[in-house]
Amino acid sequence: MRKKIVAGNWKMNKVFQDAEELLYDLSEQIEDGQKSSKVEVIVCPPCLYMEMALDLSRNEEDERLFGVGAQDVSEHAQGAYTGEISADMLSSMGVEYCIVGHSERRKYFGETDEQVARKVERLLEEDVTPIVCVGESLEDREAGRHFDLIRSQVEKGLFGFKQLDFVKIIIAYEPIWAIGTGKTATPEQAQEVHAFIRKVVEEKYGKEVARNLSILYGGSCNAKNAAELFAQDDVDGGLIGGASLKAEDFVTIINSFK
Ligand code: 13P
């Protein structure tokens, strides 16, 4: 089912004490009823803080306040891959989501669409929901290549799956030129690409699957511009970087749906 989702990608930020404080603040503000029950909130801290995030994601009555996600996963199932974290490790901890194919991983770690596909496969095997990022650089956009590039990222990363599995995936459109730059896509630009992604998915998996797919926008989405972005027909929420590092801003974004 198509869900409204706000996910915070902390990236490589916060030492332990600051992470603890942010998680406490978030649980408290969400517990205080400041979040609409119609929105699925996801927090993706560095893996080192996963256990703490999972603890604080539930209140004293053991009710779930938010979901916890990882920022990456190994493409391998297990074994001699020093430094890596596997999908079954995430799942065995109770981690429900995992970001895959973020542009920073593609750029700094050379992650390819083929690796994205393998990571998604590992996650689906372990019932962890992949949040798969696609998006173009400024150069691609200026050259008018962005639709072709996004189509290719979606096809290569996600079209090897059976419909039964594809329906578990969340897509995030993150134009690289908008990430951490303060230069947000306009609501019209976001809507245009989101509608395009939905159309590409419809061609492969049909109307019903496309209609139920959640597509998040990411790239300088903040407490001020979230409402306008989320008001677009095909924008089902956001993947938030910088603005997820302050509880107040993140909660404002969560409450930005009409
Ligand atoms: P910013 O919100 O900091 O631009 O980052 C977006 C992002 O990359 C989320 O994954």
Residues whose N, C-alpha, C, O or C-beta is under 5 A from the ligand:
A	BS01	13P	N9 A178 I179 G180 T181 G218 G219 S220 C221 L239 I240 G241 G242 A243
